[in-house]
Amino acid sequence: MGVVTASRPRVLYVDDEDDVREVFAAVFEGDFDVVTVQNGPDALQLMAREPGFDVLVSDMRMEPMKGSELLARAYDQFRDVPRILLTGFSDHGDLADAVNLGHVWAYVQKPWDAEQLRLTITRAYESRNLELENKRLVEELRAANRGLRDDVEAVQRTAVRPKLQVSSPAMAKVLEQVIAVAGTEANVLLYGDTGVGKELVAAAIHERSQRKRGRFVAQNLAALPPELMTSELFGHVKGAFTGAQASRRGLFELADGGTLFLDEIGEAPMALQAMLLRALESREIWPVGSSDPRRVDLRIIAATNRDLLSDAQAGSFRLDLYYRLAVAPIHIPPLRARPEDVRGLGQPMLEATARRMNRPLPRVTDPAWRALEQHAWPGNVRELSNLMERLVIYHAGHEVDVDDLGLPVVPESGASQVRLGPPAEVPPSPASTAQLPALSGDPPSSKRGPWDIVLKFPDAGTTFDELEKEILSQVLTRADGNQSRAARSLGLSESTLRSRLKRLGLKGP
């Protein structure tokens, strides 16, 4: 009586003797789905044409291909199909080849016993099923691990952030816009100086929206190499490029159902801009190397410190993408324009840093807070956070007065004087001025010389673009038109300097 299995194994039997094939089929047709062929080449062609054989059984002595050679080729081409060899007593040399090259699952000596061969085939089939199930479970585990890794990345990206603090009229207006846009599905473009807290505003929009139960995923595009941006945003499939050993979800999929915040959107290359535009219009993404699109449902909040409309008019940013992103533009004012927010932002930062470092909280005096409110904050909220951390490091548990802050001197006349280098030994001039450090290689001096930059602030006011234009013009002049040297003195890359020169209409001296 045959062994009962959950399903009938499909067995391919190869033998060049017609009567032996007929006997094999007659004996085992009640237990297996038997297919017979008369030689090795036919067997390989059939297995390639009709996948799904569970066990391969072959005689040893056949023409034009021996059983040992057939099993070796089957091992190379159909490795998951177990191979059984029927062999006589005189086939020792060929049997060694079959074991070493064909990796036979078992061999049965002829003349074979029906019960023994039936049991061998059944066990080979069951062993194959166990191996396939094991591979399936391993792949599921790997997929789960990849998903867990992506989830960990998402959690890291969505770590608890400081809440948006509003004390000034300028930020109260921003909050009004946040509340107005949060209840819609409109894409938002946040713009303002570097470090003003655009990510905090984006998070505030997400937390007040209907997508607040979804993820808030943030990415600064300037932090990504251009060649990795597409894969990072849209994901990739296994084998899409060298090193893609597994499929990976991109940020669009991680943020599905939530909000994707793309900072420094102006750094996106033109090719990526086209992909972003298509994703925004179709709500579909194409992972790198995939032949099928994937639907996504998310909101995009983009941010920039550049004038994207001017960039679009200059041809460096897609105008159609700009209008897709800037459905609801919100300007985030710099910290110097909202001094009322300095204490409201700084105190929670100070307390959070002290807790994180497990140090006593410094006590900032009222005169020190007033000095902070008068500071120009060229680094905006990021500079304030840096200063609060420094106070915890150097003044933990102590009182912090004005002299402990290390801020530039602000004249009592009210005209701002901002030095980014060490304090000057000469008194400030009556005119409102701003001085920058000397270029690399310029001689140091305590007196104002030809390497100093002086900015005049007209009583009628001016724009930051005009101030930046004047700074760059003077830096280029004293650098003798050398853009590399000028860029180094300003802490910029040469490409960033060229971009700003182009935007401001400067070509150098």
Kinemage of the C-alpha trace (Angstrom):
@kinemage 1
@onewidth
@group {chain A} dominant
@subgroup {mainchain}
@vectorlist {calphas} color= white
{ca met a 1} P 0.000 0.000 0.000
{ca gly a 2} L 1.411 3.397 -1.031
{ca val a 3} L 2.223 6.253 1.295
{ca val a 4} L -0.577 8.821 1.370
{ca thr a 5} L 0.498 12.460 0.883
{ca ala a 6} L -1.400 15.718 1.025
{ca ser a 7} L -1.084 16.165 -2.756
{ca arg a 8} L 0.182 14.077 -5.637
{ca pro a 9} L 3.861 14.755 -6.386
{ca arg a 10} L 4.647 15.371 -10.056
{ca val a 11} L 7.465 12.990 -10.974
{ca leu a 12} L 9.577 13.056 -14.134
{ca tyr a 13} L 11.076 9.652 -14.963
{ca val a 14} L 13.878 9.358 -17.559
{ca asp a 15} L 14.874 6.012 -19.152
{ca asp a 16} L 15.824 5.077 -22.717
{ca glu a 17} L 14.037 1.688 -22.542
{ca asp a 18} L 10.366 1.867 -23.541
{ca asp a 19} L 9.219 -1.143 -21.543
{ca val a 20} L 10.920 0.069 -18.338
{ca arg a 21} L 9.211 3.448 -18.650
{ca glu a 22} L 5.851 1.713 -19.078
{ca val a 23} L 6.417 -0.428 -15.997
{ca phe a 24} L 7.424 2.625 -13.908
{ca ala a 25} L 4.295 4.535 -14.976
{ca ala a 26} L 2.037 1.530 -14.299
{ca val a 27} L 3.494 0.876 -10.829
{ca phe a 28} L 3.395 4.453 -9.550
{ca glu a 29} L 0.507 6.118 -11.393
{ca gly a 30} L -1.749 5.560 -8.401
{ca asp a 31} L 0.612 7.479 -6.114
{ca phe a 32} L 2.220 10.120 -8.313
{ca asp a 33} L 1.515 12.218 -11.354
{ca val a 34} L 4.074 10.477 -13.577
{ca val a 35} L 5.585 11.914 -16.798
{ca thr a 36} L 8.188 9.850 -18.684
{ca val a 37} L 10.771 10.784 -21.346
{ca gln a 38} L 13.417 8.694 -23.092
{ca asn a 39} L 16.622 10.743 -22.738
{ca gly a 40} L 18.388 13.536 -20.840
{ca pro a 41} L 18.086 16.346 -23.418
{ca asp a 42} L 14.319 15.802 -23.667
{ca ala a 43} L 14.055 15.873 -19.876
{ca leu a 44} L 15.905 19.201 -19.600
{ca gln a 45} L 13.789 20.758 -22.355
{ca leu a 46} L 10.559 19.560 -20.707
{ca met a 47} L 11.576 20.895 -17.288
{ca ala a 48} L 12.391 24.269 -18.821
{ca arg a 49} L 9.125 24.339 -20.767
{ca glu a 50} L 6.872 23.036 -17.999
{ca pro a 51} L 8.006 24.163 -14.517
{ca gly a 52} L 6.456 22.376 -11.576
{ca phe a 53} L 8.098 18.958 -11.403
{ca asp a 54} L 8.590 17.902 -7.791
{ca val a 55} L 11.034 15.003 -8.219
{ca leu a 56} L 13.376 13.906 -11.019
{ca val a 57} L 14.122 10.150 -11.266
{ca ser a 58} L 16.672 8.960 -13.840
{ca asp a 59} L 18.338 5.759 -14.941
{ca met a 60} L 22.150 5.824 -15.098
{ca arg a 61} L 22.937 4.130 -18.384
{ca met a 62} L 21.343 6.105 -21.206
{ca glu a 63} L 22.309 7.548 -24.564
{ca pro a 64} L 23.247 10.169 -25.601
{ca met a 65} L 23.503 11.543 -22.033
{ca lys a 66} L 24.305 9.520 -18.944
{ca gly a 67} L 22.119 9.843 -15.893
{ca ser a 68} L 25.005 11.374 -13.911
{ca glu a 69} L 25.397 14.139 -16.526
{ca leu a 70} L 21.637 14.755 -16.623
{ca leu a 71} L 21.484 15.173 -12.853
{ca ala a 72} L 24.500 17.538 -12.874
{ca arg a 73} L 22.806 19.769 -15.464
{ca ala a 74} L 19.498 19.575 -13.644
{ca tyr a 75} L 21.258 20.667 -10.460
{ca asp a 76} L 22.599 23.753 -12.247
{ca gln a 77} L 19.275 24.695 -13.848
{ca phe a 78} L 16.569 23.370 -11.477
{ca arg a 79} L 18.282 23.223 -8.123
{ca asp a 80} L 15.129 22.988 -6.009
{ca val a 81} L 13.988 19.742 -7.701
{ca pro a 82} L 15.402 16.728 -5.795
{ca arg a 83} L 17.205 14.161 -7.946
{ca ile a 84} L 17.051 10.345 -7.539
{ca leu a 85} L 19.362 8.027 -9.507
{ca leu a 86} L 18.678 4.384 -10.388
{ca thr a 87} L 21.999 2.574 -10.708
{ca gly a 88} L 23.484 -0.897 -11.090
{ca phe a 89} L 26.350 -2.541 -9.179
{ca ser a 90} L 28.919 -1.730 -11.888
{ca asp a 91} L 28.252 2.018 -12.021
{ca his a 92} L 30.586 3.080 -9.197
{ca gly a 93} L 32.549 5.704 -11.175
{ca asp a 94} L 29.431 7.315 -12.628
{ca leu a 95} L 27.744 7.179 -9.228
{ca ala a 96} L 30.576 9.250 -7.737
{ca asp a 97} L 30.045 11.879 -10.466
{ca ala a 98} L 26.321 11.887 -9.767
{ca val a 99} L 26.889 12.420 -6.052
{ca asn a 100} L 29.583 15.087 -6.478
{ca leu a 101} L 28.253 16.959 -9.504
{ca gly a 102} L 24.544 16.162 -9.536
{ca his a 103} L 24.104 16.363 -5.768
{ca val a 104} L 21.685 13.433 -5.846
{ca trp a 105} L 19.107 13.351 -3.080
{ca ala a 106} L 19.260 9.534 -3.082
{ca tyr a 107} L 20.273 6.627 -5.284
{ca val a 108} L 18.445 3.281 -5.550
{ca gln a 109} L 20.087 0.117 -6.796
{ca lys a 110} L 18.530 -1.854 -9.624
{ca pro a 111} L 16.482 -3.867 -9.801
{ca trp a 112} L 14.497 -1.465 -7.603
{ca asp a 113} L 11.901 -2.508 -5.070
{ca ala a 114} L 8.585 -0.694 -5.641
{ca glu a 115} L 7.897 0.029 -1.955
{ca gln a 116} L 11.448 1.274 -1.359
{ca leu a 117} L 11.389 3.525 -4.437
{ca arg a 118} L 7.894 4.805 -3.603
{ca leu a 119} L 9.027 5.733 -0.094
{ca thr a 120} L 12.209 7.382 -1.441
{ca ile a 121} L 10.260 9.524 -3.928
{ca thr a 122} L 7.724 10.510 -1.266
{ca arg a 123} L 10.411 11.536 1.198
{ca ala a 124} L 12.252 13.509 -1.499
{ca tyr a 125} L 8.996 15.341 -2.241
{ca glu a 126} L 8.373 16.062 1.433
{ca ser a 127} L 11.972 17.224 1.892
{ca arg a 128} L 11.565 19.593 -1.065
{ca asn a 129} L 8.388 21.038 0.412
{ca leu a 130} L 10.126 21.613 3.737
{ca glu a 131} L 13.009 23.398 2.013
{ca leu a 132} L 10.638 25.587 -0.009
{ca glu a 133} L 8.641 26.419 3.106
{ca asn a 134} L 11.835 27.242 4.950
{ca lys a 135} L 12.924 29.567 2.117
{ca arg a 136} L 9.508 31.214 2.162
{ca leu a 137} L 9.664 31.777 5.914
{ca val a 138} L 13.225 33.099 5.691
{ca glu a 139} L 12.177 35.552 2.974
{ca glu a 140} L 9.173 36.630 5.055
{ca leu a 141} L 11.486 37.163 8.013
{ca arg a 142} L 13.853 39.207 5.872
{ca ala a 143} L 10.930 41.254 4.562
{ca ala a 144} L 9.705 41.771 8.115
{ca asn a 145} L 13.184 42.858 9.173
{ca arg a 146} L 13.329 45.289 6.262
{ca gly a 147} L 9.938 46.636 7.269
{ca leu a 148} L 11.100 46.917 10.878
{ca arg a 149} L 14.223 48.759 9.737
{ca asp a 150} L 12.082 51.152 7.707
{ca asp a 151} L 9.790 51.616 10.699
{ca val a 152} L 12.777 52.377 12.926
{ca glu a 153} L 13.973 54.922 10.375
{ca ala a 154} L 10.508 56.435 10.296
{ca val a 155} L 10.411 56.624 14.104
{ca gln a 156} L 13.817 58.290 14.071
{ca arg a 157} L 12.568 60.765 11.498
{ca thr a 158} L 9.415 61.373 13.515
{ca ala a 159} L 11.087 61.705 16.902
{ca val a 160} L 9.460 64.043 19.371
{ca arg a 161} L 10.175 67.622 18.346
{ca pro a 162} L 9.873 70.829 20.325
{ca lys a 163} L 6.415 72.321 19.998
{ca leu a 164} L 5.917 75.463 17.963
{ca gln a 165} L 6.202 78.360 20.421
{ca val a 166} L 4.294 81.571 19.616
{ca ser a 167} L 4.851 84.806 21.550
{ca ser a 168} L 5.311 87.426 18.836
{ca pro a 169} L 2.772 89.001 16.474
{ca ala a 170} L 4.847 87.752 13.517
{ca met a 171} L 4.567 84.132 14.622
{ca ala a 172} L 0.928 84.590 15.617
{ca lys a 173} L 0.259 85.356 11.960
{ca val a 174} L 2.166 82.200 10.981
{ca leu a 175} L 0.077 80.176 13.434
{ca glu a 176} L -3.113 81.564 11.889
{ca gln a 177} L -1.921 80.342 8.485
{ca val a 178} L -0.947 76.953 9.962
{ca ile a 179} L -4.424 76.493 11.415
{ca ala a 180} L -6.079 77.600 8.176
{ca val a 181} L -4.110 75.237 5.955
{ca ala a 182} L -3.989 72.252 8.348
{ca gly a 183} L -7.626 71.356 7.737
{ca thr a 184} L -7.076 71.096 3.976
{ca glu a 185} L -5.139 68.715 1.740
{ca ala a 186} L -3.246 71.542 0.024
{ca asn a 187} L 0.488 71.226 -0.506
{ca val a 188} L 2.430 73.818 1.500
{ca leu a 189} L 5.648 75.671 0.711
{ca leu a 190} L 7.472 77.117 3.725
{ca tyr a 191} L 10.111 79.719 2.979
{ca gly a 192} L 12.458 81.758 5.094
{ca asp a 193} L 16.064 82.009 6.240
{ca thr a 194} L 18.050 78.938 7.198
{ca gly a 195} L 17.372 77.801 10.757
{ca val a 196} L 14.084 79.655 11.340
{ca gly a 197} L 12.254 76.471 12.355
{ca lys a 198} L 10.524 75.422 9.150
{ca glu a 199} L 10.411 71.789 10.251
{ca leu a 200} L 8.631 72.787 13.481
{ca val a 201} L 6.009 74.634 11.436
{ca ala a 202} L 5.623 71.629 9.108
{ca ala a 203} L 5.161 69.327 12.111
{ca ala a 204} L 2.583 71.736 13.560
{ca ile a 205} L 0.597 71.557 10.312
{ca his a 206} L 0.736 67.744 10.379
{ca glu a 207} L -0.342 67.526 14.036
{ca arg a 208} L -3.378 69.720 13.370
{ca ser a 209} L -4.410 67.877 10.180
{ca gln a 210} L -6.588 64.840 9.558
{ca arg a 211} L -3.358 62.960 8.805
{ca lys a 212} L -2.012 63.321 12.349
{ca arg a 213} L -2.394 59.572 12.961
{ca gly a 214} L -0.070 58.922 10.031
{ca arg a 215} L 3.660 59.442 9.988
{ca phe a 216} L 5.439 62.766 9.710
{ca val a 217} L 8.562 61.924 7.685
{ca ala a 218} L 11.204 64.639 7.243
{ca gln a 219} L 14.152 64.717 4.861
{ca asn a 220} L 16.632 67.475 4.027
{ca leu a 221} L 17.410 67.035 0.334
{ca ala a 222} L 20.669 68.943 0.680
{ca ala a 223} L 21.909 66.105 2.917
{ca leu a 224} L 21.459 63.499 0.161
{ca pro a 225} L 23.929 62.862 -2.679
{ca pro a 226} L 22.122 63.579 -5.980
{ca glu a 227} L 22.632 60.009 -7.200
{ca leu a 228} L 20.767 58.617 -4.164
{ca met a 229} L 17.841 61.052 -4.068
{ca thr a 230} L 15.562 59.041 -6.378
{ca ser a 231} L 16.078 55.771 -4.497
{ca glu a 232} L 15.698 57.482 -1.113
{ca leu a 233} L 12.421 59.141 -2.069
{ca phe a 234} L 10.794 56.453 -4.215
{ca gly a 235} L 12.527 53.248 -3.046
{ca his a 236} L 13.990 50.491 -5.193
{ca val a 237} L 13.563 46.811 -5.962
{ca lys a 238} L 16.141 44.125 -5.413
{ca gly a 239} L 18.840 44.175 -8.074
{ca ala a 240} L 17.844 47.611 -9.399
{ca phe a 241} L 21.478 48.737 -9.189
{ca thr a 242} L 24.816 47.573 -7.835
{ca gly a 243} L 24.479 47.062 -4.094
{ca ala a 244} L 20.661 46.791 -4.110
{ca gln a 245} L 20.646 43.408 -2.380
{ca ala a 246} L 17.069 43.795 -1.171
{ca ser a 247} L 14.015 45.838 -2.011
{ca arg a 248} L 13.579 48.996 0.047
{ca arg a 249} L 10.660 51.346 0.591
{ca gly a 250} L 11.264 55.019 -0.089
{ca leu a 251} L 10.130 58.028 1.915
{ca phe a 252} L 6.947 58.396 -0.136
{ca glu a 253} L 5.824 54.930 0.969
{ca leu a 254} L 6.977 55.473 4.556
{ca ala a 255} L 4.838 58.622 4.685
{ca asp a 256} L 1.815 56.983 3.024
{ca gly a 257} L -1.257 58.168 4.919
{ca gly a 258} L 0.720 60.970 6.587
{ca thr a 259} L 2.936 63.920 5.682
{ca leu a 260} L 6.277 64.074 3.861
{ca phe a 261} L 8.385 67.147 4.661
{ca leu a 262} L 11.045 67.919 2.043
{ca asp a 263} L 13.444 70.595 3.256
{ca glu a 264} L 15.803 72.403 0.860
{ca ile a 265} L 13.545 71.509 -2.075
{ca gly a 266} L 15.538 73.907 -4.243
{ca glu a 267} L 18.463 71.434 -4.144
{ca ala a 268} L 16.523 68.813 -6.121
{ca pro a 269} L 18.078 68.167 -9.573
{ca met a 270} L 15.902 68.848 -12.606
{ca ala a 271} L 15.405 65.111 -13.295
{ca leu a 272} L 14.136 64.566 -9.756
{ca gln a 273} L 11.901 67.621 -10.032
{ca ala a 274} L 10.149 65.961 -12.994
{ca met a 275} L 9.590 62.788 -10.937
{ca leu a 276} L 8.258 64.812 -7.999
{ca leu a 277} L 5.854 66.649 -10.289
{ca arg a 278} L 4.532 63.379 -11.702
{ca ala a 279} L 4.131 61.884 -8.213
{ca leu a 280} L 2.207 64.957 -7.054
{ca glu a 281} L -0.090 64.877 -10.083
{ca ser a 282} L -0.760 61.131 -10.311
{ca arg a 283} L -0.301 60.067 -6.654
{ca glu a 284} L 1.793 57.219 -8.043
{ca ile a 285} L 5.489 56.466 -7.613
{ca trp a 286} L 7.821 54.165 -9.529
{ca pro a 287} L 10.494 52.548 -7.330
{ca val a 288} L 13.845 52.342 -9.068
{ca gly a 289} L 13.944 49.172 -11.168
{ca ser a 290} L 10.229 48.425 -10.782
{ca ser a 291} L 7.947 47.824 -13.761
{ca asp a 292} L 4.796 48.664 -11.760
{ca pro a 293} L 3.741 51.923 -10.096
{ca arg a 294} L 2.617 52.106 -6.482
{ca arg a 295} L -0.222 54.278 -5.229
{ca val a 296} L 0.495 56.645 -2.355
{ca asp a 297} L -1.735 58.955 -0.348
{ca leu a 298} L 0.207 61.661 1.436
{ca arg a 299} L 0.620 65.376 1.820
{ca ile a 300} L 3.765 67.186 0.729
{ca ile a 301} L 5.161 70.100 2.711
{ca ala a 302} L 8.267 71.581 1.092
{ca ala a 303} L 10.637 74.205 2.450
{ca thr a 304} L 13.349 76.444 1.052
{ca asn a 305} L 15.560 79.382 1.959
{ca arg a 306} L 15.757 80.430 -1.681
{ca asp a 307} L 13.552 82.461 -3.968
{ca leu a 308} L 12.165 79.537 -5.971
{ca leu a 309} L 10.110 81.762 -8.231
{ca ser a 310} L 13.250 83.647 -9.277
{ca asp a 311} L 15.029 80.303 -9.706
{ca ala a 312} L 12.165 79.103 -11.886
{ca gln a 313} L 12.335 82.240 -14.015
{ca ala a 314} L 16.095 81.705 -14.320
{ca gly a 315} L 15.515 78.099 -15.463
{ca ser a 316} L 17.020 76.315 -12.451
{ca phe a 317} L 13.679 75.205 -10.957
{ca arg a 318} L 10.555 73.941 -12.696
{ca leu a 319} L 7.824 76.559 -12.702
{ca asp a 320} L 5.074 73.912 -12.859
{ca leu a 321} L 6.530 72.167 -9.802
{ca tyr a 322} L 6.735 75.481 -7.976
{ca tyr a 323} L 3.019 76.104 -8.470
{ca arg a 324} L 2.222 72.516 -7.415
{ca leu a 325} L 4.167 72.978 -4.176
{ca ala a 326} L 3.217 76.573 -3.404
{ca val a 327} L -0.541 76.089 -3.216
{ca ala a 328} L -0.360 77.516 0.307
{ca pro a 329} L 2.921 79.409 0.810
{ca ile a 330} L 3.861 80.456 4.355
{ca his a 331} L 6.743 82.803 5.179
{ca ile a 332} L 8.593 82.064 8.430
{ca pro a 333} L 10.142 85.322 9.684
{ca pro a 334} L 13.722 85.281 10.995
{ca leu a 335} L 14.279 85.291 14.738
{ca arg a 336} L 15.651 88.854 14.662
{ca ala a 337} L 12.197 89.991 13.454
{ca arg a 338} L 10.445 88.399 16.432
{ca pro a 339} L 12.511 89.034 19.578
{ca glu a 340} L 9.468 88.253 21.719
{ca asp a 341} L 9.943 84.580 20.816
{ca val a 342} L 13.538 84.352 22.063
{ca arg a 343} L 12.688 83.587 25.691
{ca gly a 344} L 9.667 81.441 24.771
{ca leu a 345} L 11.854 79.278 22.565
{ca gly a 346} L 15.086 79.455 24.549
{ca gln a 347} L 13.805 78.451 27.992
{ca pro a 348} L 12.206 75.135 26.857
{ca met a 349} L 15.384 74.385 24.853
{ca leu a 350} L 17.486 75.056 27.938
{ca glu a 351} L 15.329 72.789 30.099
{ca ala a 352} L 15.232 69.979 27.526
{ca thr a 353} L 19.016 70.098 27.081
{ca ala a 354} L 19.618 70.004 30.835
{ca arg a 355} L 17.377 66.934 31.137
{ca arg a 356} L 19.093 65.219 28.231
{ca met a 357} L 22.562 65.866 29.628
{ca asn a 358} L 21.410 65.153 33.212
{ca arg a 359} L 22.856 68.461 34.416
{ca pro a 360} L 21.493 71.199 36.714
{ca leu a 361} L 19.548 73.899 34.922
{ca pro a 362} L 21.364 77.226 34.376
{ca arg a 363} L 19.482 80.324 35.552
{ca val a 364} L 19.439 83.014 32.856
{ca thr a 365} L 18.977 86.502 34.309
{ca asp a 366} L 16.514 89.049 32.935
{ca pro a 367} L 19.320 91.299 31.617
{ca ala a 368} L 20.745 88.259 29.808
{ca trp a 369} L 17.372 87.496 28.219
{ca arg a 370} L 17.092 91.142 27.135
{ca ala a 371} L 20.534 90.901 25.559
{ca leu a 372} L 19.466 87.767 23.736
{ca glu a 373} L 16.370 89.554 22.478
{ca gln a 374} L 18.572 92.320 21.020
{ca his a 375} L 20.900 89.862 19.268
{ca ala a 376} L 20.702 89.717 15.447
{ca trp a 377} L 20.561 85.867 15.344
{ca pro a 378} L 22.137 85.250 11.924
{ca gly a 379} L 21.713 81.527 12.606
{ca asn a 380} L 18.107 81.967 13.722
{ca val a 381} L 16.469 79.289 15.914
{ca arg a 382} L 19.299 76.860 15.230
{ca glu a 383} L 21.791 79.357 16.651
{ca leu a 384} L 19.572 79.855 19.703
{ca ser a 385} L 19.452 76.088 20.284
{ca asn a 386} L 23.240 75.921 19.967
{ca leu a 387} L 23.650 78.698 22.538
{ca met a 388} L 21.253 77.051 25.020
{ca glu a 389} L 23.236 73.829 24.779
{ca arg a 390} L 26.472 75.722 25.351
{ca leu a 391} L 25.044 77.352 28.472
{ca val a 392} L 24.139 73.944 29.906
{ca ile a 393} L 27.656 72.671 29.191
{ca tyr a 394} L 29.558 75.616 30.709
{ca his a 395} L 27.129 77.054 33.277
{ca ala a 396} L 25.140 74.102 34.613
{ca gly a 397} L 23.469 75.047 37.886
{ca his a 398} L 24.856 78.596 37.808
{ca glu a 399} L 23.460 82.018 37.064
{ca val a 400} L 23.995 83.214 33.495
{ca asp a 401} L 24.481 86.948 33.044
{ca val a 402} L 25.126 89.055 29.947
{ca asp a 403} L 28.912 88.581 30.080
{ca asp a 404} L 28.467 84.792 30.068
{ca leu a 405} L 26.597 84.774 26.752
{ca gly a 406} L 29.527 85.705 24.509
{ca leu a 407} L 27.322 87.796 22.228
{ca pro a 408} L 28.500 90.597 19.894
{ca val a 409} L 28.207 94.106 21.270
{ca val a 410} L 25.002 95.980 20.429
{ca pro a 411} L 25.362 99.791 20.547
{ca glu a 412} L 22.898 101.504 22.876
{ca ser a 413} L 21.981 103.946 20.088
{ca gly a 414} L 19.754 101.204 18.704
{ca ala a 415} L 21.591 100.966 15.376
{ca ser a 416} L 22.592 97.357 14.917
{ca gln a 417} L 26.248 96.542 14.731
{ca val a 418} L 26.944 92.865 14.141
{ca arg a 419} L 30.445 91.403 14.138
{ca leu a 420} L 30.844 87.754 13.203
{ca gly a 421} L 34.481 87.794 14.290
{ca pro a 422} L 36.197 88.929 17.525
{ca pro a 423} L 35.106 92.309 18.964
{ca ala a 424} L 36.866 95.278 17.428
{ca glu a 425} L 39.107 97.397 19.623
{ca val a 426} L 38.032 100.607 17.909
{ca pro a 427} L 34.698 102.187 18.803
{ca pro a 428} L 31.856 101.789 16.311
{ca ser a 429} L 31.314 104.558 13.819
{ca pro a 430} L 28.157 106.659 14.067
{ca ala a 431} L 26.814 104.989 10.919
{ca ser a 432} L 25.024 101.664 11.317
{ca thr a 433} L 27.530 99.054 10.112
{ca ala a 434} L 28.138 95.318 9.957
{ca gln a 435} L 31.645 93.862 9.763
{ca leu a 436} L 32.661 90.423 8.548
{ca pro a 437} L 35.897 88.556 9.266
{ca ala a 438} L 38.870 89.071 6.976
{ca leu a 439} L 39.434 86.747 4.051
{ca ser a 440} L 41.728 83.775 4.582
{ca gly a 441} L 45.273 85.032 4.149
{ca asp a 442} L 44.484 88.694 4.923
{ca pro a 443} L 46.563 90.249 7.720
{ca pro a 444} L 44.816 90.554 11.083
{ca ser a 445} L 44.338 94.034 12.458
{ca ser a 446} L 42.477 95.772 15.219
{ca lys a 447} L 41.728 98.703 12.940
{ca arg a 448} L 39.427 98.959 10.026
{ca gly a 449} L 41.290 98.364 6.768
{ca pro a 450} L 40.675 97.540 3.108
{ca trp a 451} L 39.764 93.944 3.984
{ca asp a 452} L 36.819 94.995 6.176
{ca ile a 453} L 33.236 95.018 4.917
{ca val a 454} L 31.016 97.907 5.945
{ca leu a 455} L 27.264 97.862 5.368
{ca lys a 456} L 25.189 100.982 5.733
{ca phe a 457} L 21.585 100.723 6.808
{ca pro a 458} L 19.544 103.608 5.340
{ca asp a 459} L 16.941 105.152 7.620
{ca ala a 460} L 14.328 104.381 4.970
{ca gly a 461} L 15.190 100.695 5.276
{ca thr a 462} L 16.528 98.147 2.826
{ca thr a 463} L 16.054 94.504 1.815
{ca phe a 464} L 18.082 91.456 2.737
{ca asp a 465} L 18.720 90.815 -0.957
{ca glu a 466} L 20.306 94.248 -1.252
{ca leu a 467} L 22.435 93.606 1.842
{ca glu a 468} L 23.524 90.209 0.526
{ca lys a 469} L 24.310 91.772 -2.841
{ca glu a 470} L 26.490 94.403 -1.182
{ca ile a 471} L 28.284 91.807 0.936
{ca leu a 472} L 29.039 89.572 -2.038
{ca ser a 473} L 30.147 92.525 -4.137
{ca gln a 474} L 32.615 93.693 -1.483
{ca val a 475} L 33.884 90.162 -0.819
{ca leu a 476} L 34.518 89.621 -4.525
{ca thr a 477} L 36.290 92.962 -4.802
{ca arg a 478} L 38.727 92.253 -1.988
{ca ala a 479} L 39.200 88.696 -3.318
{ca asp a 480} L 40.239 90.187 -6.681
{ca gly a 481} L 37.349 88.419 -8.345
{ca asn a 482} L 38.518 84.963 -7.200
{ca gln a 483} L 35.230 83.150 -6.528
{ca ser a 484} L 36.889 80.156 -4.846
{ca arg a 485} L 38.622 82.409 -2.328
{ca ala a 486} L 35.491 84.472 -1.780
{ca ala a 487} L 33.410 81.338 -1.184
{ca arg a 488} L 35.909 80.003 1.371
{ca ser a 489} L 35.872 83.283 3.299
{ca leu a 490} L 32.083 83.093 3.574
{ca gly a 491} L 31.970 79.404 4.474
{ca leu a 492} L 30.102 78.567 1.261
{ca ser a 493} L 30.708 76.069 -1.492
{ca glu a 494} L 31.757 77.608 -4.782
{ca ser a 495} L 28.590 76.312 -6.476
{ca thr a 496} L 26.401 77.949 -3.796
{ca leu a 497} L 28.239 81.239 -4.239
{ca arg a 498} L 27.783 81.089 -8.018
{ca ser a 499} L 24.080 80.343 -7.550
{ca arg a 500} L 23.648 83.369 -5.280
{ca leu a 501} L 25.612 85.610 -7.636
{ca lys a 502} L 23.380 84.527 -10.487
{ca arg a 503} L 20.203 85.106 -8.474
{ca leu a 504} L 21.310 88.598 -7.441
{ca gly a 505} L 22.517 89.529 -10.911
{ca leu a 506} L 26.198 89.778 -9.933
{ca lys a 507} L 28.973 88.660 -12.251
{ca gly a 508} L 31.913 89.653 -10.097
{ca pro a 509} L 34.234 92.641 -10.478
